[in-house]
């Protein structure tokens, strides 16, 4: 629609037979969404026809519902397939490394590398592990790391947490209650439900939380 040629480098709209939609504009907003008569949902996100989140508007407030702030992070060691979702991660000084057009390594200016948190009460908490991804353009494995918002967090076997607890790193990739109700630099998250979402082979388990890692 309005294109002189197919492809993402040409201005216009394109809807492919596989369901992919692309909206390309040389300048200005490429997608305009306007709910006219009342407040409510603007966009719904489903996976396998199950709603996982949405974007809604109420007055002048726009809400991203059911989500969290996340980023890509690299590690200083090889990809570790044993990492479990909800594992607490810690910031490192080393930066993510990508390649330029000539294939030369270039440090990212803002995204640093991470490791599994190995210090109790770690003040360098970065977030929690979600999953691995592969950057095909730079041929590098990266962690998808949740930093702020709704998520689950991993608790060690035998450690009890209750709704409302503030959590800190336990020093082994799990979190534990920090012992007071003051948000500190070491605070990773706040427990929002006693519901156990999953239990792993080592006995550790995950509960819902709001992350406060940044």
N, C-alpha and C positions, 0 to 999 in steps of 0.2 A: 504494500500500500504506500504510494508516494515514493517508491524507490526507483532509481535508475538502474540499479543492479542488485542482485541478492548478496547477502553477507552483512556482517556486523559493522563493517567500515563505511557503509553507505547510509545516509540519513533516510528515515522512513520507518514504517512498521512492517513486521514480518511474522506470520504465524505458520509454523511448519507442520507437516502431517504427523510428526511424532509428538505434537503438543507443545513444543517450545515456542514461546513468544519473545520477540525482541523489538525494542523501541529505541531508535537511534535518532539523536538530534545534534546538530552542530553546536548549538548553544542554547541555554535555557533548560527548564525541567523537561526531561524526556517522558515523564509519566505524571498525569494530573488526575487526582481522585477527589470527587466532590459529592458529599452526602448533603442533599438540599434541605429537607424538611425537619430533620430531628437529629439528636445525638445518637451514637451507636457505633457498630462495627464498620470499619472501612475495608479491612482485608482479613481473610481467614486463612490460616496455614494448617493443612491436613497432611497426615502421613498414613497411607493405606486407608483412606477415607475416615480416619479418626482425627478430630481437631486437636492440635497440639498447642496452638497459640493464635493470637490475633492482634490487630492494631485497631484501636477504637478512639473515638473523639467524644469529649464531653465539654461543652463550652469552648474555652481556649486551651484545654488540656488534651494532649494526645498521649495515649497509653499503649505500651507494648506489653501485652499480657502473656504471662507464662514463659518469659524469656530471661536471659541473663547476658551480661556483657562478657565477651570472650575474645581471645586472640590466639594467633599461632605462635608457638614457641619451639625452638630447637633445643637439643640436649648436647652435652659435650661428649657423650658416649653413643654407642650404636643403639638403634631402636630396640626397646625392651617390650616384648609382647606380653610380658607377665604383669605389666602395670594394670591396676584395677580402677574402674571408674569411681570417682570420688576420692582418689588418693591426693593427699596434700602435697603441693609443690612449693619450691623455694626459688627466689630470684638469684641469678648469678650476674657478675659484672660483664661477662662475655656477651657479645651481641649476636643475633641471628646473622648468618652469612648467606648471601645470595650471589648471583653472577650478573655482570653487565652484558651488554650486547656483544662484547668481544669475548665473553666467557671468563672474564677476570673476577675473582672473589671480591665482594663488596660488603662491608658491615652494614646492617640495617641501622638507621639513625635513631630508632626508638624502641625496637623490639629486642629484648634481651633473652638469653638462654635461661633454662631452668633445670632443676634437679628435684628428686624426691626429697622432701624436707626431712633432715636427719638431726634436728636440734629441738629439744623440748622448749616450748614457748618461743619458737622461731619468730623473730620480728621481720624477717625477710620473706614471709609468706607471699606467694604469687597468685595462688588460686588452687583449683583442683582439676585433676585429669578427667577429660571427657572421652577422648579417643585419639587414635593416630590418623594422620592424613599424609598423603604424598604429594608434594609440589612437583608436578611433572615438568614445569618450565625450567626448574632449577635442579631437578633430580635429587630432592632432599626430603627426608622424613621429618614431619613436624607434629607436635602435640597440639590438639585443640584443647585449650585451657579456659575453664570458666573462672571469672574473676569477681563479678558482682551480680546479685540477683538470685532468682529461684534456681536451686540446684539440689543435688544430694551430696552427702559427704560421708567418708568412710570412718567408722569407729571400730576400735580393736575389740576382739572377743573379751568378755568379762568387764568391759567398761560400760557403765550405765549413763545415759544422757536422758534428759527430759525436756519437754517443750519449754522454750524460753532460755535454756542454757546458752551462754556464750562459749565458743570453742576456740582452742588454740592447738597448735601442732603438738602431737605427743612424741615427735622425734623419730617416728618409724613409718611415716607416710599416712598415719591415721590422725584423727583429731580427738581431743578430750576436753572436758569442762575446764575452764581457766580458773575457776575458784572464786570469781566475783562477778558483779554485773556492770563493770565499767568497760566501755569499749576502748581497747588499747591498740598499740601498734602490732601486737602479737595476735589480736583477735582475727580469726579466720571467718567465723560464721556464727549465726544464731539459729538454734534448732527451732523449727516451726511446727513439727509434729513428731509424736512418738512412734508413728507408723514405720515399720521396717520395710524398706522397698526391695532390698535384696540381701542375701547372706552368701559370703564367699567360702571357698574350701578351707581357708585358714581360720574360719570362725568370725572374721571381721564382717561388719554389716554396714548398710547405708541407711541414713534417715534424711528426710527433707530438711532443707535449711535455706536461709538467706545468706549468701556470701558477702563478706565485708573485706575482701582481700585488697581492695583498692578504693 
